[in-house]
Amino acid sequence: MSRLQQTDGLTEEQTELIKLVREFVEEQIIPVATELEHRDEYPQAIVDGMKEMGIFGLMIPEEYGGLGESLLTYALSVEEIARGWMSVSGIINTHFIVAYMVLQHGTEEQKQHYLPKMATGEIRGAFSMSEPGCGSDVSAIKTKAVRGDDGAWTVNGQKMWLTNGGSANLVAVLVKTDTGADSVYKNMTTFLVDKESGFGETAQGVTVPGKIDKMGYKGVDTTELIFDGHRTTDAQILGGEPGKGFYQMMDGVEVGRVNVAARGCGVARRAFELGVSYAQQRETFGKKIVDHQAVLFRLADMAVKVEAAHEMMVKAARKKDSGQRNDLEAGMAKYLASEYCSQVVEDSFRIHGGYGYSKEYEIERLYREAPMLLIGEGTADIQRMIIGRRLVEDYKLKA
Ligand SMILES: Cc1cc2nc3c(=O)[nH]c(=O)nc-3n(C[C@H](O)[C@H](O)[C@H](O)COP(=O)(O)OP(=O)(O)OC[C@H]3O[C@@H](n4cnc5c(N)ncnc54)[C@H](O)[C@@H]3O)c2cc1C
């Protein structure tokens, strides 16, 4: 059991669940992660194991067949999973966001239809805002749904960077719908698009061209999604009414940010473990490198960052669980954990010397994975903008 990243005040149930996840990671993920990642192979056996454990329904309420756990339990599970292999946490993240959005914003019919099957992992969710021309600036999306005289909608456009875009069979997609509202943000709608998992034309007018070849974060598929005259109805609008999509997506991203922070914590802890272990084995100038003060200090700095990021992530999760808005805390946690993760991974890489550059050592994989956390669910600079603006609101000078 790690001395770092312990969490006070957990219930017996939470402790037991996290322990189970930790064991699963030790036995089923860590031994195969690097090999599968190098082959860019989808970890089907791991996904099947997670389905059995109920991970896909961790936060879905029991009335819909899930485990009804808190965001904190979920985030701590993600931390453990990412410690084993970040891509596996990516497989559950978009699913979790979509399930959360259906639960918070869906009609009762949508909840009844999707949530029980999402809890078992039979339906798996992907989340789609980004396009080839925009990511940070969501207001610039071009994919558009137009309502015809028969009341049905026709969707055209191109989406980009869908994590699980191939493997998922449900995509929550943000599109423009000109409802005549005065704000661009009120002219956006989230549609729930059912599709087959796989590539090619996976539903009428919906094509997933293939996997994007990435620098890291392999195994999990990341794709484009092309709409060419896709026909759909009001029943597939999240919540049943157009014009609310932007706010629904932002709510999803807010919990997603806690998840990204948790991933940063998990990857950083693993990088620390690899570094502290290597430093006690490698000898230079007649002693173990851990006995050179420069290396020891590096390890100390790494551990402080691993611990601080965890504390902030836990705070953000607990705030959301208490029913309060956590946009500031989630932004801070995501920003800090992803920056620290990059730094800790870089430090561990340096401790490994030349071997860190070899594909035989796990740190090589972590080195390619960490940068993704600086980009996904809002780049570091976008987090700083959110954090800064929110603080200026709170600390506004009285006129
Ligand atoms: C592996 C991977 C998986 C992804 N998965 C998903 C997914 O599942 N669903 C999804 O919808 N998207 C996904 N994304 C997309 C991701 O959310 C975007 O890449 C991200 O939001 C950044 O958008 P962009 O790439 O268009 O960069 P841009 O928005 O073009 O930004 C480029 C640079 O400009 C900076 N910048 C932009 N605007 C400002 C500003 N106002 N002030 C200061 N700096 C600014 C950014 O910080 C960045 O450094 C994924 C991306 C990757 C790489």
The ligand as an SDF file (V2000), in Angstrom:
LIG
                    3D

 53 58  0  0  0  0  0  0  0  0999 V2000
   -6.1410   12.3850  -27.4810 C   0  0  0  0  0  0  0  0  0  0  0  0
   -7.2510   13.3700  -27.4590 C   0  0  0  0  0  0  0  0  0  0  0  0
   -8.5270   12.9900  -27.0990 C   0  0  0  0  0  0  0  0  0  0  0  0
   -9.5820   13.9070  -27.1210 C   0  0  0  0  0  0  0  0  0  0  0  0
  -10.8470   13.4860  -26.8260 N   0  0  0  0  0  0  0  0  0  0  0  0
  -11.9050   14.3350  -26.9980 C   0  0  0  0  0  0  0  0  0  0  0  0
  -13.2530   13.8820  -26.8430 C   0  0  0  0  0  0  0  0  0  0  0  0
  -13.5100   12.7410  -26.4640 O   0  0  0  0  0  0  0  0  0  0  0  0
  -14.2540   14.7360  -27.1420 N   0  0  0  0  0  0  0  0  0  0  0  0
  -14.0330   16.0270  -27.5380 C   0  0  0  0  0  0  0  0  0  0  0  0
  -14.9910   16.7520  -27.7880 O   0  0  0  0  0  0  0  0  0  0  0  0
  -12.7600   16.4900  -27.6840 N   0  0  0  0  0  0  0  0  0  0  0  0
  -11.7110   15.6780  -27.4210 C   0  0  0  0  0  0  0  0  0  0  0  0
  -10.4090   16.1290  -27.5840 N   0  0  0  0  0  0  0  0  0  0  0  0
  -10.2050   17.4900  -28.0430 C   0  0  0  0  0  0  0  0  0  0  0  0
   -9.6720   18.4070  -26.9690 C   0  0  0  0  0  0  0  0  0  0  0  0
  -10.6800   18.6860  -26.0320 O   0  0  0  0  0  0  0  0  0  0  0  0
   -9.1370   19.6460  -27.6670 C   0  0  0  0  0  0  0  0  0  0  0  0
   -7.9740   19.2710  -28.3760 O   0  0  0  0  0  0  0  0  0  0  0  0
   -8.8120   20.7590  -26.6860 C   0  0  0  0  0  0  0  0  0  0  0  0
   -9.9950   21.2800  -26.1320 O   0  0  0  0  0  0  0  0  0  0  0  0
   -8.0370   21.8910  -27.3490 C   0  0  0  0  0  0  0  0  0  0  0  0
   -8.6470   22.3180  -28.5140 O   0  0  0  0  0  0  0  0  0  0  0  0
   -7.7950   22.4740  -29.8770 P   0  0  0  0  0  0  0  0  0  0  0  0
   -7.0210   21.2120  -30.0490 O   0  0  0  0  0  0  0  0  0  0  0  0
   -8.7370   22.8620  -30.9320 O   0  0  0  0  0  0  0  0  0  0  0  0
   -6.7800   23.6140  -29.5700 O   0  0  0  0  0  0  0  0  0  0  0  0
   -7.0690   25.1930  -29.7700 P   0  0  0  0  0  0  0  0  0  0  0  0
   -8.3570   25.5500  -29.1260 O   0  0  0  0  0  0  0  0  0  0  0  0
   -6.8950   25.5250  -31.2000 O   0  0  0  0  0  0  0  0  0  0  0  0
   -5.8770   25.8160  -28.9300 O   0  0  0  0  0  0  0  0  0  0  0  0
   -4.5520   25.9040  -29.4100 C   0  0  0  0  0  0  0  0  0  0  0  0
   -3.6950   26.6290  -28.3780 C   0  0  0  0  0  0  0  0  0  0  0  0
   -4.1980   27.9450  -28.1590 O   0  0  0  0  0  0  0  0  0  0  0  0
   -4.4880   28.1410  -26.7790 C   0  0  0  0  0  0  0  0  0  0  0  0
   -5.6810   28.9740  -26.6540 N   0  0  0  0  0  0  0  0  0  0  0  0
   -6.8600   28.8650  -27.3330 C   0  0  0  0  0  0  0  0  0  0  0  0
   -7.7140   29.8060  -26.9540 N   0  0  0  0  0  0  0  0  0  0  0  0
   -7.1060   30.5390  -26.0060 C   0  0  0  0  0  0  0  0  0  0  0  0
   -7.4690   31.6580  -25.1890 C   0  0  0  0  0  0  0  0  0  0  0  0
   -8.6860   32.2190  -25.2830 N   0  0  0  0  0  0  0  0  0  0  0  0
   -6.5530   32.1480  -24.3230 N   0  0  0  0  0  0  0  0  0  0  0  0
   -5.3330   31.5830  -24.1920 C   0  0  0  0  0  0  0  0  0  0  0  0
   -4.9180   30.5290  -24.9310 N   0  0  0  0  0  0  0  0  0  0  0  0
   -5.7980   30.0090  -25.8010 C   0  0  0  0  0  0  0  0  0  0  0  0
   -4.7220   26.7570  -26.2200 C   0  0  0  0  0  0  0  0  0  0  0  0
   -4.4880   26.7260  -24.8030 O   0  0  0  0  0  0  0  0  0  0  0  0
   -3.7070   25.9540  -26.9990 C   0  0  0  0  0  0  0  0  0  0  0  0
   -2.4450   26.0960  -26.3910 O   0  0  0  0  0  0  0  0  0  0  0  0
   -9.3430   15.2410  -27.4900 C   0  0  0  0  0  0  0  0  0  0  0  0
   -8.0360   15.6420  -27.8150 C   0  0  0  0  0  0  0  0  0  0  0  0
   -6.9940   14.7380  -27.8010 C   0  0  0  0  0  0  0  0  0  0  0  0
   -5.6150   15.1850  -28.1800 C   0  0  0  0  0  0  0  0  0  0  0  0
  1  2  1  0
  2  3  1  0
  2 52  2  0
  3  4  2  0
  4  5  1  0
  4 50  1  0
  5  6  2  0
  6  7  1  0
  6 13  1  0
  7  8  2  0
  7  9  1  0
  9 10  1  0
 10 11  2  0
 10 12  1  0
 12 13  2  0
 13 14  1  0
 14 15  1  0
 14 50  1  0
 15 16  1  0
 16 17  1  0
 16 18  1  0
 18 19  1  0
 18 20  1  0
 20 21  1  0
 20 22  1  0
 22 23  1  0
 23 24  1  0
 24 25  2  0
 24 26  1  0
 24 27  1  0
 27 28  1  0
 28 29  2  0
 28 30  1  0
 28 31  1  0
 31 32  1  0
 32 33  1  0
 33 34  1  0
 33 48  1  0
 34 35  1  0
 35 36  1  0
 35 46  1  0
 36 37  1  0
 36 45  1  0
 37 38  2  0
 38 39  1  0
 39 40  1  0
 39 45  2  0
 40 41  1  0
 40 42  2  0
 42 43  1  0
 43 44  2  0
 44 45  1  0
 46 47  1  0
 46 48  1  0
 48 49  1  0
 50 51  2  0
 51 52  1  0
 52 53  1  0
M  END
$$$$
